[in-house]
Amino acid sequence: MEERLNSTKPLDDLKEQGSELQRQNEEDQAIIQDDNASLSAKEGAEARVAERNEELARLQTQVEERERALPLQEIIKEIFKNCGVTVTSILLEAGVTIGAVVGTVTNALKATGKALGTGLKDISMKLGSMLPGLIGQVANFLFKTARQVVGLLAEHTLLLILAVVVFLLERYLKRR
């Protein structure tokens, strides 16, 4: 009858019941170890400890059987609960990691864009001075414009990354 009753209880209640029995055993162990306690009190405490130990053994067996029957999702939840890991902490860690990666990529792209803009500026100045007349000015204009575009992209790298992600996501969704 006790097994049937315990089989309907939630697993947490069974564990709580086991910890309560252990706490009561500790109290009775203190009575047994007390030199000032009477012999009848010690014998009563010993009898209660023995009875609770039997009940704890049955309870522990039921807890182990129930834990073995748990689906994987529940086992993982239990592990996270025991370790103090919450969904919020996992999401925070994922956000921090993604933020660090995006920040590093953004900084690298900005530095590359600025270097490319400087290179284009140098090329436009050299071509402008080397090529005669109108051709030199057209080449100079093209490279100056390219430098400005690259500089704009370097300043707004995060928007560029976002545009690439949206583009890739859109292509992926169209293929599906």
C-alpha positions as CSV (number, residue, x, y, z in Angstrom):
1,M,0.0,0.0,0.0
2,E,2.9,2.3,0.8
3,E,4.5,1.6,-2.6
4,R,1.3,2.5,-4.4
5,L,1.0,5.7,-2.4
6,N,4.6,6.6,-3.1
7,S,4.2,5.8,-6.8
8,T,1.7,8.6,-7.2
9,K,3.8,11.2,-5.4
10,P,6.1,13.5,-7.3
11,L,9.7,12.6,-7.3
12,D,10.6,15.8,-5.4
13,D,8.2,14.9,-2.6
14,L,9.8,11.5,-2.2
15,K,13.2,13.0,-2.0
16,E,11.9,15.6,0.5
17,Q,10.4,12.8,2.6
18,G,13.7,11.0,2.6
19,S,15.6,14.0,3.7
20,E,13.1,14.5,6.5
21,L,13.6,11.0,7.7
22,Q,17.3,11.5,7.7
23,R,16.9,14.7,9.7
24,Q,14.8,12.8,12.3
25,N,17.4,10.0,12.4
26,E,20.1,12.6,13.2
27,E,18.0,14.0,16.1
28,D,17.6,10.4,17.5
29,Q,21.3,9.7,17.0
30,A,22.0,12.8,19.1
31,I,19.8,11.2,21.9
32,I,21.6,7.9,21.5
33,Q,25.0,9.6,21.9
34,D,23.9,11.8,24.8
35,D,25.4,10.4,28.0
36,N,22.8,12.2,30.1
37,A,19.8,10.5,28.3
38,S,18.0,7.7,30.1
39,L,18.3,4.1,28.9
40,S,14.6,3.9,27.9
41,A,15.0,7.1,25.8
42,K,18.1,5.7,24.1
43,E,16.3,2.4,23.4
44,G,13.3,4.2,22.0
45,A,15.5,6.3,19.8
46,E,17.4,3.2,18.5
47,A,14.1,1.5,17.7
48,R,12.9,4.7,15.8
49,V,16.2,4.9,13.9
50,A,16.0,1.2,12.9
51,E,12.4,1.7,11.7
52,R,13.3,4.8,9.7
53,N,16.3,3.1,8.2
54,E,14.0,0.4,6.8
55,E,11.6,3.0,5.5
56,L,14.5,5.0,4.0
57,A,15.8,1.9,2.2
58,R,12.3,1.3,0.6
59,L,12.0,5.0,-0.2
60,Q,15.5,5.1,-1.8
61,T,14.7,2.0,-3.9
62,Q,11.5,3.7,-5.2
63,V,13.4,6.9,-5.9
64,E,16.0,5.0,-7.9
65,E,13.4,3.1,-9.9
66,R,11.6,6.4,-10.7
67,E,14.8,8.1,-11.7
68,R,15.7,5.2,-14.0
69,A,12.3,5.5,-15.7
70,L,12.6,9.3,-16.2
71,P,12.8,10.5,-19.9
72,L,16.1,12.1,-20.9
73,Q,14.5,15.6,-20.9
74,E,13.6,15.2,-17.2
75,I,17.1,13.8,-16.3
76,I,18.7,16.9,-17.9
77,K,16.3,19.2,-16.1
78,E,17.2,17.5,-12.8
79,I,20.9,17.8,-13.5
80,F,20.5,21.5,-14.3
81,K,18.4,22.0,-11.1
82,N,20.9,20.2,-8.9
83,C,23.8,22.3,-10.4
84,G,21.8,25.6,-10.1
85,V,21.8,26.2,-13.8
86,T,18.8,28.1,-15.1
87,V,17.5,28.8,-18.6
88,T,18.2,32.5,-18.0
89,S,21.8,31.9,-17.2
90,I,22.2,29.8,-20.4
91,L,20.6,32.5,-22.5
92,L,22.8,35.1,-20.9
93,E,25.9,33.2,-21.6
94,A,24.8,32.6,-25.2
95,G,24.1,36.3,-25.6
96,V,27.5,37.3,-24.1
97,T,29.3,34.8,-26.4
98,I,27.5,36.0,-29.5
99,G,28.1,39.6,-28.5
100,A,31.8,39.0,-28.1
101,V,32.0,37.2,-31.5
102,V,30.1,39.9,-33.3
103,G,32.1,42.6,-31.6
104,T,35.4,41.0,-32.6
105,V,34.2,40.5,-36.2
106,T,32.9,44.1,-36.4
107,N,36.2,45.6,-35.1
108,A,38.2,43.5,-37.5
109,L,36.0,44.5,-40.5
110,K,36.2,48.2,-39.5
111,A,40.0,48.0,-39.3
112,T,40.1,46.2,-42.7
113,G,37.7,48.7,-44.3
114,K,39.7,51.7,-43.0
115,A,43.0,50.2,-44.3
116,L,41.3,49.5,-47.7
117,G,40.0,53.1,-47.8
118,T,43.5,54.4,-47.2
119,G,44.9,52.2,-49.9
120,L,42.3,53.3,-52.4
121,K,43.0,57.0,-51.5
122,D,46.7,56.4,-52.2
123,I,45.9,54.6,-55.5
124,S,43.6,57.5,-56.6
125,M,46.3,60.1,-55.9
126,K,49.0,58.2,-57.8
127,L,46.7,57.4,-60.7
128,G,45.6,61.1,-60.9
129,S,49.1,62.3,-61.1
130,M,50.3,59.6,-63.5
131,L,47.5,59.6,-66.1
132,P,47.1,62.5,-68.4
133,G,44.2,65.0,-68.2
134,L,40.7,63.7,-68.2
135,I,41.5,60.0,-67.8
136,G,43.5,60.7,-64.6
137,Q,40.7,62.8,-63.2
138,V,38.1,60.0,-64.0
139,A,40.3,57.4,-62.3
140,N,40.9,59.7,-59.4
141,F,37.1,60.2,-59.0
142,L,36.4,56.5,-59.2
143,F,38.9,55.6,-56.5
144,K,37.8,58.5,-54.3
145,T,34.2,57.3,-54.6
146,A,35.2,53.7,-53.8
147,R,37.2,55.0,-50.8
148,Q,34.1,56.8,-49.5
149,V,31.9,53.7,-50.0
150,V,34.4,51.5,-48.2
151,G,34.8,54.1,-45.4
152,L,31.0,54.2,-45.0
153,L,30.8,50.4,-44.8
154,A,33.7,50.4,-42.3
155,E,31.8,52.8,-40.1
156,H,28.6,50.9,-40.3
157,T,30.0,47.3,-40.2
158,L,27.2,46.1,-37.9
159,L,24.6,47.0,-40.5
160,L,26.6,45.2,-43.1
161,I,26.8,42.1,-40.9
162,L,23.0,42.3,-40.3
163,A,22.4,42.7,-44.1
164,V,24.5,39.6,-44.8
165,V,22.7,37.6,-42.1
166,V,19.3,38.6,-43.5
167,F,20.4,37.8,-47.0
168,L,21.6,34.3,-46.1
169,L,18.5,33.6,-44.0
170,E,16.3,34.7,-46.9
171,R,18.1,32.4,-49.3
172,Y,17.9,29.5,-46.8
173,L,14.2,30.0,-46.4
174,K,13.6,30.2,-50.2
175,R,15.4,26.9,-50.7
176,R,13.3,25.2,-48.0
